[in-house]
């Protein structure tokens, strides 16, 4: 396929820059401990300095892959598919999610919400970042709000984000991994004093799995 044709296919969402795909145990948030097939899409310009998958940022490093191939791989593993990144909403998610839904799969997304919402989702985990705030529509439809706590000032940001999110969203505070020993006790105290929040941990890192 010629480069220009390939670019058009990517822009349409017929092909996506696939970084990796794997079957594992969900490590964070509401679905912690459940099996899921992860599809990690390359490309992100949100620029979190503590990001643990910086290799996902440059979409050009990850080969454009047909969504038919992605779906055929995904449907071999369970019923829950998680689209993550990078920032998957940089791309048109509608073609991929429709094909996954056609296979009877539940489709989740983990997103910063920095780009307009596309796709059909059973579960939206919104994890907003200060560097590029979510678009208004993502706040309306998120089932889960997960705010990363790097320092004590992030609690203020978390409350600001919760105020924008729909009232049905489940609220999580998660320690940034490199600061976990420092901020986890702060999160525990905060949740005990503000019980609308829950604690999320990166349990997959404790379990030493992807």
SVG drawing of the C-alpha trace seen along z (x, -y; Angstrom):
<svg xmlns="http://www.w3.org/2000/svg" viewBox="-25 -22 35 40">
<polyline fill="none" stroke="black" stroke-width="0.4" points="0.0,0.0 1.4,-3.4 2.2,-5.8 -0.6,-8.3 -3.1,-5.5 -1.9,-4.1 -2.2,-7.6 -5.8,-7.8 -6.6,-4.4 -5.2,-5.5 -7.1,-8.7 -10.3,-6.8 -9.5,-4.4 -9.4,-1.4 -5.8,-0.9 -4.2,-1.9 -0.7,-2.3 -0.6,0.8 2.1,0.8 1.2,4.1 -1.6,6.4 -1.8,8.8 -4.1,10.9 -3.6,10.2 -5.3,9.2 -6.7,5.7 -4.4,4.0 -6.1,0.6 -9.4,-1.0 -12.9,0.5 -12.1,3.7 -9.0,4.6 -8.4,8.4 -10.4,9.3 -9.1,10.8 -9.0,8.5 -7.3,8.3 -5.4,5.1 -4.9,3.3 -2.3,0.5 -2.5,-2.1 0.6,-4.3 0.5,-8.1 0.2,-10.6 0.9,-14.3 -0.4,-14.8 3.2,-14.5 3.0,-13.3 6.5,-13.4 5.9,-10.3 4.4,-8.2 5.5,-4.6 4.9,-3.9 6.7,-6.8 7.6,-4.5 4.0,-4.8 4.2,-8.5 5.6,-8.5 2.9,-6.9 5.4,-6.6 7.3,-3.9 4.3,-1.6 3.2,0.2 -0.2,-0.7 -2.2,2.5 -5.6,3.4 -8.4,3.4 -9.5,6.7 -6.3,8.2 -6.6,6.5 -10.2,7.9 -9.3,11.4 -6.6,11.5 -8.7,10.0 -11.7,12.3 -9.6,15.3 -9.3,14.1 -12.3,13.7 -15.0,11.2 -13.5,7.9 -11.3,5.7 -9.5,2.7 -8.3,0.0 -5.4,-2.0 -2.4,-3.9 -0.8,-6.3 -3.9,-8.3 -6.4,-6.2 -8.8,-9.0 -6.2,-10.7 -7.6,-8.2 -11.1,-7.4 -12.2,-4.6 -15.6,-4.0 -14.6,-1.4 -12.6,0.7 -15.2,0.6 -18.0,1.5 -16.1,4.5 -15.4,5.6 -19.0,5.1 -20.1,7.1 -18.2,10.0 -20.1,9.7 -17.2,8.3 -17.4,5.8 -15.2,2.8 -13.5,0.5 -11.2,-2.5 -8.6,-4.1 -8.2,-7.7 -7.0,-11.1 -10.0,-12.5 -7.9,-15.1 -9.5,-14.4 -13.2,-14.2 -14.9,-11.0 -15.3,-8.5 -16.3,-4.9 -18.9,-2.8 -18.0,-1.9 -19.3,0.3 -16.9,-1.4 -15.0,-4.6 -12.2,-5.1 -11.3,-8.8 -7.8,-9.6 -7.4,-13.4 -4.1,-15.1 -3.2,-18.7 -1.1,-19.1 -4.1,-18.7 -7.5,-18.7 -10.4,-16.5 -13.0,-17.6 -16.5,-18.2 -18.2,-15.2 -15.9,-12.7 -16.8,-14.0 -20.5,-13.3 -20.1,-9.7 -17.3,-8.4 -18.2,-5.5 -14.9,-5.9 -12.7,-8.8 -9.1,-7.9 -6.8,-10.7 -3.1,-10.0 -1.6,-11.5 2.0,-12.6 2.0,-15.2 -0.5,-16.7 -1.5,-19.4 -3.1,-16.8 -5.9,-16.3 -7.1,-19.8 -7.0,-18.8 -8.9,-15.6 -11.7,-17.5 -11.8,-19.9 -12.1,-17.0 -14.7,-15.2 -16.9,-18.4 -16.9,-18.3 -17.7,-14.6 -21.2,-13.1 -22.6,-12.2 -22.7,-8.4 -18.9,-8.1 -17.0,-6.1 -14.1,-8.1 -10.5,-6.7 -7.3,-8.1 -4.1,-6.3 -0.6,-6.8 2.0,-7.6 4.2,-4.5 7.6,-6.2 6.0,-8.2 3.9,-5.4 5.7,-5.2 5.3,-8.9 1.7,-9.5 -0.1,-6.3 -0.5,-7.2 -1.8,-10.6 -4.4,-8.9 -5.5,-6.6 -6.1,-9.5 -7.9,-11.5 -10.2,-8.7 -11.0,-8.0 -12.0,-11.7 -13.6,-11.9 -15.3,-8.5 -16.8,-9.4 -13.3,-8.4 -11.8,-4.9 -8.1,-3.8 -6.7,-2.4 -3.3,-0.7 -1.3,0.6 -1.7,4.2 -0.3,5.6 3.1,4.1 3.0,5.8 2.1,9.1 4.9,8.5 2.5,9.0 1.9,6.8"/>
</svg>
